[in-house]
């Protein structure tokens, strides 16, 4: 009798975990707030990072409205998107709905994005740049922009082309840099080791999804997100890397122990 009771208890727990992983956690967006740099008495620059939205039938464009509301409530100065807007554009690509939602994101110093591998695949390469431009995002493809901030200093936002399906060039990405502080966007985090001698203070990446599923003693890792997997890493030459675990899912529409995240950096320079 006790064995049967225990069996049913375990079975119910497994069913509950599966239901949670498929239907609850993928929509349970959390906002993580971090301070980068030492408080120098100046007003920090608020940077929001979004990554790996992977719009698909299981994560429709309507889900973007929740993301937009959460981001705008943070009142960011800058919004950065580190790639993978659609999961497979050819199968599900509601461009107009996506443009409408992304257009509602507001940031006085601009909205910037880079290519992810899914932005090249599935037919998305034909439309990705156009969708971003229509939503007032600037696509940084081995390029960057210099921004003046309220304390009189400047930030350079650089963007690398996708490391898997594009043609990244760090020299081109930083060619026009004239700034006190540099942020580099690179979709794949393991690319970070190749740029550490370029005086970059903060690298923002995605791609890993944090594995999507976290179980004891296991880590599901993605190609080019094997060494750097999630969260903060202090690298050489005073460079900090942050790997965003993303907002959507790919392959299997589940998350367990890795809720979708929006990341807010209060940046002191």
NORZI-V590119 format. One record per residue. RES is the residue in one small letter. OMEGA is omega in radians with two decimals (NA if undefined). NEAR is the number of other ideal C-beta (glycine too) atoms within 10 Angstrom. Layout:
BEGIN
RES:OMEGA:NEAR, RES:OMEGA:NEAR
END
This chain:
BEGIN
x:3.14:5, x:3.13:6, x:3.14:7, x:3.11:8, x:-3.14:9, x:3.13:10, x:-3.13:10, x:3.11:10, x:3.11:10, x:-3.14:10, x:3.11:10, x:3.13:10, x:3.13:10, x:3.11:10, x:3.12:10, x:3.13:11, x:-3.14:13, x:3.12:12, x:3.11:10, x:-3.08:15, x:-3.11:19, x:-2.91:16, x:-3.06:11, x:-3.04:13, x:3.14:21, x:-3.14:23, x:-3.09:12, x:-3.07:10, x:3.08:15, x:3.09:12, x:3.11:13, x:-3.14:15, x:-3.13:11, x:3.00:14, x:3.12:12, x:-3.08:19, x:-3.11:17, x:3.11:7, x:-3.10:9, x:-3.14:10, x:3.10:7, x:3.06:14, x:3.13:12, x:3.01:19, x:-3.10:24, x:-3.11:18, x:3.06:25, x:3.06:23, x:2.99:26, x:-3.14:28, x:2.93:33, x:3.13:28, x:3.06:26, x:3.10:22, x:-3.12:28, x:-3.09:22, x:3.10:10, x:3.14:16, x:-2.98:22, x:-3.11:13, x:3.12:21, x:3.12:11, x:3.12:20, x:-3.10:23, x:3.10:13, x:3.12:14, x:-3.12:20, x:-3.14:18, x:3.14:11, x:-3.13:16, x:-3.11:22, x:3.08:15, x:3.12:9, x:-3.12:16, x:-3.09:12, x:2.97:23, x:-3.08:20, x:3.02:22, x:-3.13:24, x:3.11:26, x:-3.02:29, x:2.89:29, x:-3.09:29, x:3.13:28, x:3.09:29, x:3.05:29, x:3.06:25, x:-3.01:17, x:-3.10:23, x:-3.14:11, x:-3.11:11, x:-3.08:16, x:-3.13:21, x:-2.98:16, x:-3.05:17, x:3.11:10, x:3.14:15, x:3.12:22, x:-3.14:18, x:-3.12:16, x:-3.09:20, x:3.11:25, x:-3.12:14, x:3.06:15, x:-3.09:21, x:3.09:13, x:-3.03:21, x:3.14:9, x:2.99:19, x:3.12:15, x:-3.00:22, x:-3.08:25, x:3.00:28, x:3.07:33, x:2.89:31, x:-3.12:31, x:3.12:21, x:3.08:28, x:3.00:26, x:-3.06:17, x:3.05:18, x:3.13:17, x:-3.08:14, x:-3.09:25, x:-3.12:14, x:-2.95:10, x:-3.00:17, x:-3.11:22, x:-3.13:16, x:3.13:12, x:3.14:22, x:-3.13:23, x:3.13:12, x:3.13:16, x:3.10:19, x:2.97:16, x:3.01:23, x:3.14:16, x:-3.12:19, x:-3.11:21, x:-3.01:19, x:-3.12:20, x:-3.13:20, x:-3.14:24, x:3.02:17, x:-3.11:14, x:3.03:19, x:-3.12:11, x:-2.92:20, x:-3.13:12, x:3.10:15, x:3.12:8, x:-3.08:14, x:3.09:16, x:3.01:23, x:3.06:21, x:3.12:26, x:3.14:29, x:3.08:28, x:2.96:31, x:-3.09:22, x:-3.06:25, x:-3.09:22, x:-3.03:18, x:3.13:15, x:-3.10:19, x:-3.04:11, x:3.08:22, x:-3.14:14, x:3.13:18, x:3.10:9, x:-3.09:16, x:-3.09:27, x:-2.99:21, x:-3.06:12, x:-3.05:13, x:3.00:17, x:-2.96:7, x:3.05:22, x:-3.01:13, x:-3.10:21, x:2.96:22, x:3.10:27, x:3.02:27, x:3.09:26, x:-3.03:30, x:-3.12:33, x:-3.03:25, x:-3.10:28, x:3.03:22, x:-3.02:23, x:-3.08:22, x:-3.09:13, x:-3.04:13, x:-3.00:23, x:3.12:15, x:-3.09:10, x:3.05:16, x:3.11:13, x:-3.09:26, x:-3.06:20, x:3.04:21, x:3.12:26, x:-3.11:26, x:3.06:31, x:2.96:31, x:-2.99:31, x:-2.99:28, x:-3.04:29, x:-3.10:26, x:-3.07:20, x:-3.14:26, x:3.13:18, x:3.08:15, x:-3.14:11, x:3.03:5, x:3.10:4, x:3.05:9, x:3.10:13, x:-3.04:14, x:-3.07:16, x:3.06:18, x:-3.11:12, x:2.95:20, x:-3.10:22, x:3.13:12, x:3.14:11, x:-2.80:24, x:3.12:20, x:3.04:22, x:-3.03:15, x:2.99:11, x:3.03:17, x:-3.06:8, x:-3.12:15, x:3.05:9, x:3.07:11, x:3.07:10, x:3.07:21, x:3.06:18, x:2.98:24, x:3.12:23, x:-3.13:27, x:-3.11:28, x:2.94:25, x:-3.08:27, x:-3.09:26, x:3.13:25, x:3.03:24, x:-3.12:17, x:3.08:9, x:-3.04:11, x:-3.13:18, x:2.91:17, x:3.08:27, x:-3.12:18, x:3.12:13, x:-3.08:21, x:3.09:17, x:-3.07:28, x:2.87:20, x:-3.08:20, x:3.13:23, x:3.10:19, x:2.91:25, x:-2.94:15, x:3.07:21, x:3.13:17, x:NA:18
END
